[in-house]
């Protein structure tokens, strides 16, 4: 980080509600504010959030284009920019309308004159100018209604001549016949009615309130508004027939763009296992490539999920459906039947690999760490703090004021990840929590005198507790970062997973120092990660990532070189091409030709490894093609978000026509979700939200607590959390600190107790 720059927490106040704030970090250099893009790390010294938005949207001119912005974020920024333009035009339209009221009347006079009135024109109270601004924030139809109201209901035309009032209609007695404040109140009233109508619909069908966070909600709302009063809603048969067909065709056309790229970059077949409430087991098949993830289908595997022989036949069929030449790897759970089936599949198809899910494995490591007695004790102490805070609206509101809207609970991708992410969030917010419990507001708060409030004060001032929290955070931060890398859809993880695990072990060793201390944690990692160390794709991904390859100090470990050779032999069937690749590796080692250009050296840190090869690897065409295919792969088997449809219902349908309709509906559902999978934050995630509680239940609900204990709590008094999903002080990318040397012999060779003497002898030789 450049000297003199201090990160500033982005508390989303009313002045920071722009969606672009989620994708940048604010810094202060003296009195000047600078903004940094979270994707390409470019620092903007001026231009404000609008320039960041243009940067993310890919607009050239005022700002450079960010080449690493996820497609959905780019689209969101473009829509926001379009909204700014539309809002400016609407403001101009309103200004024009107001100017026709009385060209000699100033804006200040109009603002001062604006009054509220009832339907009969009776003045109620002065209206602040802010309510006039309210008009600008609403859709174009409201502006057109205002124009229509002025011009048709006794208003004036552009020449200043009063138009004749429509027969039989009365107009409120206002300045020049126009009551702008009444229009503001009318707009508010209409919006309130519309919102209530939407709420009644969602509550009636039992839909989640999270539905409004869908990227498709606002376009639906805009489409309805643009239709005017004559628009008709779809019927039951419309949704089951022509509407479904139309959206299905749209989704298939969209996924076809992804499938066309599979031959170039290769793809990974991800197999996700789901167990339903009825006790049935389903396999869902997804195909990952850098262009996006595609849902293929689901299969009822209840009767054969434990049979490796049947599993391999099902996997074989899906591989052939995707294309044997396209599939580099099949990723499944790490259970024994999948291990056996995966090895059989590699025998059937000698040009692909089977891999266990890296995200699942890292989650199991975190769970093993969590089960250590001293760590579980500290986590339980931290939970006693959050359980008290999140069951009292007054206390939670006070906390959010002192943390600038940030929640003290952070939701991650699993229960164990959520535990450690929340512990780190508490460490980040330590000073805020201390400020709260030492404030006069806390002293005056009635809950501060309760037993739980006194315990909160004790923990907040307990340095031993905070020291333990900090140690746990340091031991797990690298594992958490790796979990985020392999679980994220923002970038292919294959080029980072080997280095990420190396750094996780290195961080533990540096923190604990004594071998007998850090080896205990290494043993937990090695027990779970054993299969992954020997995966050739992981080794080749490390080897082909220039960020790591050129930072290796000394000789490259033989295990990594062997993995690279294994990938060459398995993924390239033509022996002549294999020989060419071996020769081109020498050019890669010496950074010959374009690979050694200054711009290529700088780009090792700034662009994705597959993009680096595509840009600078032209002198090694065969190695470049192989590198792009390997570095374009994921390392996880989890490809979906939560499912809103019942798999039991879909697969129980005996009628072939209805079964096909339901299957198409599921296909549309998953692929629409996958379009937005890379969206940072994914909308507001309140820890108290019911559908988040499977991850945070232990942090907001006591083991022996009763709802009667909190019967006085009032959810309507609760302030909403911040819409930001950024961590305090999180200014660096997930992979920025994975570039130091990889020369720890003990880590690379995974030595165990009693082997250190031999290690020293080998290192000396």
Buried (B, 14 or more C-beta within 10 A) or exposed (E): EEEEBEBBBBBBEEEBEBBBBBBBBBBEBEEEBBBBBBBBBBBBEEBEBBBBBBBBBBBEEEBBBBEBBBEBBBBBBBBBBEEEEEBEEBBEBBEEBBBBBBEEBEEEEBBEBBBBBEEEEEBEEEBEEEBBEBBBEBBBBBBEBBBEBBBEBBBBEEEEEEBEBEEEEEBBEBBBBBBBBBBBBBBBEBBEEEEEEBEEEBEEEEEBBBBBBBBEEEEEBBEEBEEEEEEEEEEEEEEBEEEBEEBBEEBBEBBEEBBEBBEBBBBBBBBBBBEBEEEBBBBBBBBBBBBBBBBBBBBBBBEBBEBBEBBBBBBBEBBEBBEEEBBBBBBBBBBEBBBBBBEBBBEEBEEBBBBBBBBBBBBBBBBBBBEBEEBEEBBEBBBBBBBBBBBBBBBBEBBBBBBBBBBBBBBBBBBBBBBBBBBBBBBBBBEBBBBBBEBEEBEEBEBBEBEBBEBBBEBBEEEEBBEBBBBBBBBBBBBBBBBBBBBBBBBBBBBBBBBBBBBBBBBBBEBBEEBEEBBEBBEBBBEBBEBBBEBBBBBBBBBBBBBBBBBBEEEBBEBBBBBBBBBBEBBBEEEEBBEBBEEBBEBBEEBEBBBBEEEBBEBBBBBBBBBBBBBBBEBBEBBBBBBBBBBBBBBBBBBBEEBEEBBBEBBEBEEEEEBEBBBBBBBBBBBBBBBBBBBBBBBBBBBBBEEBBEBBEBBBBBEEEEEEEBEEBEEEEBEEBBBBBBBBEBBBBBBEEBBEEBEBEBBBBBBEEEEEEEEEEEEEE
